[in-house]
Amino acid sequence: MRCLRHDVPRCGDRGVQVAMGKKILIKGNEAVVRGAIAAQCRAFFGYPITPQNEVPEYMSKYMPEAGGVFLQAESEVAAINMVYGAACAGIRAMTSSSSPGISLKMEGISYLAGAQLPCVVVNVQRGGPGLGNIAPAQADYFQAVKGGGHGDYKMLTVAPWSVQEMFEHAILAFDLADRYRNPAMILSDAIVGQMLEPVEIPEKIDVAIPPKPWATTGAKGRRGNRVTSLYIVPEDLEEINLQIQAKYAEASRREVRFQELQVEDADIILVAYGSVARICRTTMNLARQKGLKVGLFRPITLFPFPSERLAALALAGKRFLTVEMSAGQMVEDVRLAVNGSAQVDFYGRLGGVVPSPTEILDQIEEALMRPFLPGFTATSRVSGAPVTKLAAEEADATGV
């Protein structure tokens, strides 16, 4: 693994087949591979699971051409621990999976965060819980942005909404991971991973991998490096935790990314990420055609979350409708951001069901009929039925 650090081809060198300077039609799962190769990822370890199978498939083709290492591990647990080893050696390393497989990697991701090792993890989300299905979902939000494993850590998390961003976010994720010496996650889903779109690949991509004096590259002419997450003395472990939290605070100041569409005059702002944000963009256009002033706010970084901007919009008198393919996860961060200063409604679909633009429009029209008061009790709807009503019906059925 150490020899790769000196001999890997650079982007555009012979053998790195990322179609530089071209516009190509590819799937999201292939785009993230091409982006990772362009970012000088030179080690990939994975295990098959739908709907991310194209990621290891294309990695098995492109990684050897780039002079890197591809290995299909015997399990997701093995794959993430191989990433740990490669990251220790200073290699840009990546793994990918879909929801249940990501759960199996969580112990290893916690170890990577505790050892302050950079890497990239791709989650092409599918329906759950349990084995679920292979349809798109967004129910892994908490797992991604709140840590997922044990201990006080987080993953730097980006959420692409297009095949183009799958390519670009692969480069961004490696840069963030190296900058903060922390695992970064690309939180995709079955829609973005499987859909075909044209991707513009720049003729040249400047990749500046920072020095890694901490890496275990062989103690030649220097003292040996020790990479670990084990600190027996509580005060020592507290110091490491404080260092990690300081990095997260710095990332929250420097790395927040989001997109706004027509929020200036909006009476209500849709908040959504990933593929659902694209559906909401269509809803926004439909609403505008009917004379409804609807905007869209799309978080691009899920951690760090764009809380300050949402708070400012709330103080400007905006109200919000958060839309997710989940029972309501990101909506909690939206509500924390506005801190009771604005009304935040929620609409979600579960189990791989994708909301349509028209049903979201119905939710907007219903929300706008209700009075708008800061702190007004918000409505949470899943699959079109009020949660409070469902709970009441269940209580009646059980005699509670």
C-alpha positions, 0 to 999 in steps of 0.5 A, spaced: 500 500 500 505 504 501 508 504 494 502 507 491 503 513 495 509 515 490 507 511 484 500 512 482 498 516 476 495 523 476 488 525 473 489 525 466 495 520 466 495 514 461 491 509 464 486 513 468 480 512 464 475 518 467 474 521 460 477 528 462 474 534 458 468 530 456 460 530 457 458 523 458 451 519 459 452 515 465 449 513 472 450 516 478 453 510 481 458 510 476 459 518 476 461 517 484 466 512 482 469 517 476 469 522 481 473 518 486 478 516 481 479 523 479 480 525 486 486 520 487 482 515 491 487 509 490 484 504 494 477 501 494 474 496 498 466 493 498 461 488 498 455 487 493 448 490 495 443 493 491 442 498 489 449 500 489 452 494 486 455 498 480 459 502 485 464 496 486 463 494 479 466 500 476 471 500 481 473 493 479 474 496 472 477 503 473 481 502 480 486 498 477 487 502 471 489 508 475 494 504 479 490 503 485 487 497 489 480 494 488 478 488 493 471 485 494 471 484 501 468 478 504 463 482 508 461 489 510 465 489 516 471 487 513 471 492 508 471 498 513 476 495 516 480 495 510 479 502 509 482 503 516 488 500 514 489 504 507 487 510 511 492 509 516 498 509 510 495 515 508 491 513 502 485 516 499 480 510 501 473 509 499 467 504 501 460 504 499 454 500 500 446 501 501 443 502 508 443 495 511 450 494 509 452 501 512 449 499 519 454 493 519 460 498 517 458 503 523 463 500 528 469 501 523 467 508 522 467 510 529 474 507 529 476 511 523 473 517 527 476 516 533 483 515 530 482 521 526 482 518 519 480 520 513 476 516 508 469 516 504 463 512 505 458 512 500 451 510 502 446 509 496 440 508 501 434 503 500 428 502 504 428 499 511 428 498 516 431 491 516 432 488 509 427 492 507 427 493 499 431 496 494 427 502 492 429 509 494 429 512 501 432 517 506 431 514 512 438 513 514 439 521 515 440 520 523 445 515 522 449 519 517 449 526 520 448 524 528 454 519 528 451 512 527 456 508 531 458 509 538 461 515 541 461 523 540 463 523 533 459 525 526 460 524 519 461 530 514 455 529 510 454 531 503 447 530 499 447 530 491 441 531 487 444 529 480 449 525 477 453 531 476 453 532 483 455 525 484 461 526 481 463 533 484 461 531 491 466 525 490 471 530 490 468 534 495 468 529 500 475 527 499 477 534 500 473 535 506 475 528 509 483 530 509 481 537 511 478 535 517 481 528 518 474 525 519 470 520 515 466 523 510 459 520 507 456 521 500 448 520 502 445 518 496 439 514 494 436 509 489 434 514 485 440 518 484 444 512 484 441 509 478 438 514 474 442 516 467 444 523 466 449 527 462 455 529 466 460 534 464 467 532 466 472 538 466 479 537 462 483 538 468 481 537 476 486 540 481 487 535 486 491 538 492 492 532 497 495 535 504 501 532 507 500 527 512 505 526 517 501 522 521 501 516 516 504 510 518 508 510 511 514 506 515 519 509 520 525 511 515 529 517 518 523 519 523 520 516 529 514 511 528 507 514 528 502 510 532 494 511 529 489 508 534 482 510 537 484 507 544 486 511 550 485 508 557 486 514 561 480 518 561 483 525 561 487 523 555 480 520 551 477 527 553 483 531 550 482 527 543 474 528 544 475 535 545 480 536 538 474 532 534 469 537 537 473 543 535 474 540 528 466 539 527 465 547 530 470 549 525 467 545 519 460 548 521 463 555 520 467 554 514 463 548 510 456 549 510 453 549 503 446 550 501 441 552 495 435 557 495 430 557 489 425 563 489 425 564 497 425 571 497 418 572 496 416 565 498 410 565 503 412 557 504 419 554 503 420 547 501 426 544 505 428 537 502 435 534 500 437 529 495 432 526 490 426 529 493 429 536 492 428 535 485 421 533 486 420 539 490 423 543 485 417 541 480 412 542 485 415 549 486 414 550 479 407 547 479 405 552 485 408 558 482 403 557 475 397 557 480 399 563 483 402 560 490 409 563 492 413 557 494 420 557 494 425 551 495 431 550 500 436 545 499 441 543 504 447 540 500 451 539 507 447 535 512 453 535 517 454 541 517 447 543 517 445 550 514 442 552 521 443 559 521 440 561 514 434 557 516 434 561 522 434 567 518 429 565 513 424 564 519 426 571 522 424 574 516 417 571 516 417 564 512 414 558 514 416 551 512 414 544 509 419 539 510 419 533 505 422 527 506 422 519 504 422 518 511 418 518 517 421 525 519 428 526 520 431 532 517 425 535 519 428 535 527 434 539 524 429 544 521 425 545 527 432 546 531 434 551 527 428 555 527 427 554 534 420 556 535 420 562 531 416 559 525 412 554 523 415 547 520 410 542 517 412 535 515 410 530 509 413 524 508 413 517 504 416 511 507 418 504 505 421 506 498 414 510 496 416 516 492 412 522 493 409 526 487 409 533 485 402 533 485 401 530 492 406 535 495 402 541 492 396 538 495 400 539 502 402 546 500 395 548 499 392 545 505 398 548 509 397 555 507 389 554 509 391 554 516 393 560 520 400 562 520 403 564 527 410 563 530 410 557 534 403 554 531 403 547 532 405 544 526 402 538 522 406 531 521 403 527 515 406 520 513 403 517 507 398 523 507 395 521 513 396 525 520 400 522 525 396 524 530 390 521 527 393 514 526 395 514 533 388 515 535 386 510 531 391 505 533 389 507 541 382 506 539 383 499 536 387 496 542 383 499 547 388 504 550 
